[in-house]
Amino acid sequence: MPVLSQAPASEQTIALPTDRETSSIPRDDERRWEYPSPQQFHNALVRKGWETPEEHVETMVQIHNFLNEQAWNEIVKWERKENPIENPQLTRFKGRPGELSPKARFWLFAGWLLPSRFNTEPPFDRHDWVVRRRQTGEEVRYVIDYYSAPPESDGSPVFSLDVRPALDSFGSVKQRIRAATEDVWASFKDEHSADGVRRS
C-alpha cells in the first residue's frame, strides 16, 4: 500500500479524524489489516483526482470498511468450502477501478442485449485480493466487483458484491465449476416439490 499522509490537504476546509480502524482481516499470523483514517482516505481521493466532498468522507470510510468486511466474509466462505478448517490471510491487494473483469464485461453485454432482464450498469470498483492458505502456503487470487443497487425506500444506499476466485489456476477453475453446479442443483430442487411435482 502507498503511505498515506495524515496531514490535511492543501485546500481542505474541514478537520478530519486521523484514527484508523483495525479490520477483521488477517494480514499474517500476528497482525490484521488497518483501514485508512478519514484524513488518509480524503488524501487518497485528492491524489487520484477524484471528487472529494469533505463533509461525506467519514461516511464514505464507513461504507468502504463495511464493504471490505463483507468481501472478506465471502472469501472465507469460498475457502471453507475448499478446506473447512482453513483460516486464510490476505497477503496483498490491488484496486483496479475502471478495469472490467471478464465476468463484468459479459454481464454488461447481456444487459445491452436484454436490458429488462440484466443489469446495464458496470461495477463502480474492482479489487483483486491475493489470499494465502495457511495450511499449504498456496496463494489464490480473488476478483471482487462492487456494484451499486437501487437504494432503500428511505434513501439508504445498497451495494452488491460479486466475489469469486480468479480463473488463473486449475484449482480455482474447479472451485468455480463446483459452485456453479451446486447453484444449478439447488435451483432445480427449489423448483420441484417433495412429491416430484414442478412448482409453478
N, C-alpha and C positions, 0 to 999 in steps of 0.2 A: 504494500500500500504506500502511496505517497505520504510524506509527512505533511499534515495539515496544520497550519498555524492557528493558534488560539487568539491571535491579535485581531482587533476589529479591522474590517476592510476600509479602504481609504475614504469611500463615500458613504459609509454606514452611518445611520442616524439613530438606531435603536441598540441598546446594550443587549447582547445575547448571552445565555448561560454557557459556561465552559465545562460543566460537569459532564462526564461520559458514563453511559450505562453499560454494564457488563452483560453480554448476551448469554444464552444457554448453550452456545455452540462451542464445542471443544476445539482448541487450536492445536494442542498437543496433550501430553499426559498430565500436565500441571496447570495450563492456562486456558482461559476462554477468550474468545474474540471480544473486543470492546467496540461499541458503536461510536461514531463521531459525535462530539458535542454539537448543540445547535450552532455555535460560532464556527466550528470546523466545517459543518455542513454548508453553512452560508458561504464560507470562503471557497469551498469546492465548487459551488454553483457559480460564484463570481469568476473563478479561474477558468471554468468551461464556457463562460459567456452566456449562461442560461439566465432566465428571469429570476430575480432574487427578491421576492416580496418578504421583507424582513419580519413583518408582523405575523407571517404564517410559517416561519421557519421551524418553530418549536413543534407545531402540529405536523409539519412535513417529516420531521425527525421521528415522531411517534409512529406515523404511518410506515416510514422506512423500516424502523425496527420491528414493528408488528409483522410486516410482510416477510422480512428475512427470517423471523422466528417460524412463521408458517411454512416457508420454503424448507427450512431445516427439518421440521416435523415430517414433511412429505419425503425428504431424502431418507430419513431414519426408517420410515415405513418401507421404502424400497429395499433398504439394506437389511432390515429384519426379515423380509421375505427370503432374501438370499441366505442369511445366517441369523437365526433367532437370538443368538447371544452377542451379535455384533454391536459394538459401540464405536461408530466411525468418528473421525476427526476431519474438520475442514482445514486442509493444508494451505490452499490459496484460492483466489477467485479473481474474476475479471468482469467488469461491467462492459457490455457491448451494445449500448443504446444505438438504435438506428440500423443495426445489423440483424436482418431477419434470419431466423433459423429455417432450415428446410421445411420443418413442420408448419411453422407460422406462415411461410410462403405458400404452402399447399392450401391451408385453410383460407387465406386471403383469396386465392384463385377460386376456391369453392364458393366463397361469398360473392365473388364477381359473377360467377355462373348462376348461383341461386341465392340472391340477397335476402329473400324472405325466409330462408332456412338456416343460413350460416352467417357468422359474424363478418362484417365488412371492415372492421377497424383493426389495424395492426396492433401488436403489443406495444405498450409505451416504454418498455425497457426489456433488456435481456441480460442475464448473467450466466457465466459459466463458472461452476464451482467444482474444484477438484477435491475429492474425498479420499482419505486414507483409511483402509480397513485395518484395524489394529491386529486382528487375528493373523493376517497374512502379509501385511505391509503393502498390499496391492493398492494402486491409486485408480480411481474411477472418476471420470468427468461427467457432471450433470449439467443439463441445459435447463434454464428457468426462463419462461416467457411470462411477463407480467401484463395482464390485461385490465382495462377499466370496464366495469359493468354498469348498467343503469343504476342510478342512486336509489336509496330507500325513499319511502314516502315522505320522511322528514328531512330529506336532502343529504343524509349521511352517505359518504362515498362507499362504493362497493368495488372490490377487486377480485380477480380470478387469477390463479397461478397454474401454469402448466409445467410440472416438474417431472423430468424423466432422465434416465441415463442416456448419454450421447451414444450414437451408433458408430463408435470408433473402436470397438473390440468385440470379439466373439461372445464373451461373457455378457456384455451389455445388450447385444442383439438377442441373446437367449432370454434375458430378463424382460425385454420389451415384448417379445413374442409370447412368453408365458403370461404376462399381464394382460395382453390383448385377448388371449384365449380365455382367460378367467373372466374378463368382462363380457365376452360374447356368450359364454356358458351361463353366467349369472343372468344376463338379459333373456336368454332362452328360457331359463327356469321361471323367471318372473312372468313370462308371457303364457305360461301353462299352469293350470291348477293341479292340485294333487291327484285328481282323477283323470288327468290327461287331456282335459278339455281346454282348448286355447281360449285365453281371455280376450274379450272384445276391446 
